Amino acid sequence: MTRAGTGYVRAMEHYTIATVAEKSPDFRRVLWTGEHTQLVIMTIPPGGEIGEEVHDGIDQILTFVSGTGEARVAGEKKEVAQGDLVVVPAGTKHNFVNTGPNPLVLYTVYGPPEHADQAVHRTKEEAEAAEAAGADEPPTA
């Protein structure tokens, strides 16, 4: 399968996703980017958060691997833990906060992609700086 606009071919990707996510200390790491979706793993430190945001035109599905937190989506709050999944429709204000003593580890699928292919942001501050500098733009088809 050739990814539009990239000129390279990608074979099937396989992840033992919970293990891969648990081993990553990075705030955000893009594992795979396709033409229509993107797979990202995240680790939110105790007391940390993703930060309130809205993705116009991008749906997001988050699955929690370990830790405990609070999902804040469209003015509603729900506790989240291992095995939980939260859907955030495009254009919906959301934030995810780590409320526990351990890292909140998750993987998320964006449709279409939201971040630069293969981006790694070790901290939230690094991620915000990359976004502000325009260095975290998804590939264009």
N, C-alpha and C positions, 0 to 999 in steps of 0.2 A: 504494500500500500504506500503510495507516495503522498506525503502531506502537501497540500496545496501551497504553492508559493515557496517551498523550501528546497525542492530539487533533490531531496534524499528519501530513501526508502526505510521504513521501519518495520521490523518483524514483530511478532506477537510479544507483548510484555507480560511477565508473570511476577506477582509479588505475594509473599505471605504478609499481607498488609499490616496486621497488628504487630508483628515482629519488626518489620521495617520502621513503622511509626514509633514504636517503643525505643528503638535504638537511636533515634535522631534527637539530638539536643537542640536543634535549630527551631527558632520561632516559626519559620516557614520554609519549606523545601518543595519545589515543584518536581514531582517524579515523572510525569508524563504529560505531554501536550498533544492533542489531536486537533483536527480541524474544527470539531464541534464541542469538545469537552476537554477538561483538564483535571488531573489528579494531583492533589497537594496534601502533604502531611504537615501537621502543626504541633508544637509543644508550647503550652502556655504555662509559665512558671507560677508557683503559689502566689496569690494576690494579684496576678497579672490578668490581662484581658486582651481580646483581639482589638477592641476599640469600636465604638459605634460607627456604623457605615451603612451605605446603601449602594447596591450594584444595579444600576439601570441596565435593563436588557440582559441580565445574567441571573439565571437560577443557580442556587447553591444547595447541596445536600451534604450535611455534616454527620459523620458517624464517630462516636466516642469510644476510644480504645481503653483508656484508663484515667483515673482521677475522678474528681467531682467538680461540678461547676453549675453555673446558672445560665440558661439561655434566655435572652431578652430579645423577643421578636415581635414587632408590630405592637408594642406596648404591653405585651404579656410576658410573664416570667415563669419559667419551669426549671426545676432542678434536672441536671443531666449527669449520667454516670456511664460506666462501661456498658456497651451494648445499645445505648440509646442512639437514635437517629433524629435529626431535626432538618426539616425542609424550609428553606428561605426563598420564597418566590421573588423574581426580579422586581426591583423597585421597593423592597420592604426594608425598613430600618431595622438593624439588628446589632447585637453585641453578644459575646460569650465571655464569661468571667470565671476564672478559677477560684472557687470558694474553699478548696481543700488544702491539706498540708503537702500534697504531692503534685507533680506536674499534671496538667490536664492535656492528655494526648488524644489527637483526633486525626482523621483524614477527611478530606472534603473533595467533592466533585463540583466543578463549575461548568456551566454550559451557557454560552460559549466560554473559552478560556478568559481568565481575568489577569494572569500574571505572565511575565516573560518566561519563555521556555527555559527550563533547567535553572531557574532562579533559586538562590539560597540566601536567606536572610537570617543571620544568626540571632538577632534580637528584634524586638518590635521597633526600636528606634532605628535600626538599620533598614528595616522594611519601609518605615515612614519616610526616611531620607531618600531611598531609591524611588519611591512613588513621587515624592515632591520634585525630584530631579528629572522625572520622565524616563527613568532607567528600568521601570518595571511594567512596560507595556506588553500586552500579549502580541504574538505574531499576527500578522495580517495575511489573509488568504489572497 
